[in-house]
């Protein structure tokens, strides 16, 4: 094992351990109910999920394209979109602070927010 | 560029493209943006150790552009492009200090850099740091995927390199 391998191996290992710790801290289920929907980094919707009635609504992107957002039993998810990969749909319900629902083609982010900003 | 070399590079590009398209049909176990196995990078790692930097860049660029059109996701090109550029630069830099037995490590570094490039573009595109919270899971998935593709490439190279490289 050469010096280069040791150094690079150590850096990779540290990154990996750091990431595992960050993930464990970040990916816990959140009991927060305040959610913001951002498009092009501007908040377009902001609400308290526990007070929202069940519904499905469509968010149009200014660049073209849409995402159908569903609110059900105090949970939120994207049920359909016209993007090619549908990663946002497969992400499922919003669960933790660390994993926002992201639709990169439509620059849409759904994430938990602080109570004050709602 | 000699016709023989051009043919070999084209063949590798075609191979990478086929692997890429086959992988598109795999169901994604972890449906988060940027998380995938990236089997086509077996060819990238192989080429990094087998051809000159310029030739590797040609293979990867051709595969990315063709892959974007074949896969029907052209907007993903900027993410994969930035990721691949960073990944290639890093792998070519550390190629000299990584002996052949540790090619898998170089592939892990490449995968992490690839994900770093993607996240940087995603931050610029979305205009928000919200996507950075994906970074830890991308690093973890990158380490696993990178190690896997790296081991595959290492096994390939072991059978392919001339005798003097018996230290593989």
Interface residues (C-beta under 8 A of the other chain):
Chain A: X1 X2 X3 X4 X5 X8 X9 X12 X15 X16 X18 X19 X20 X22 X23 X26 X27 X38 X40 X41 X84 X85 X87 X90 X91 X92 X97 X98 X99 X100 X102 X104 X105 X107 X109 X111
Chain B: X28 X31 X32 X33 X71 X72 X73 X75 X76 X79 X94 X96 X97 X98 X99 X102 X105 X106 X108 X109 X112 X122 X125 X126 X127 X128 X130 X131 X133 X134 X135 X136 X137 X139 X140 X143
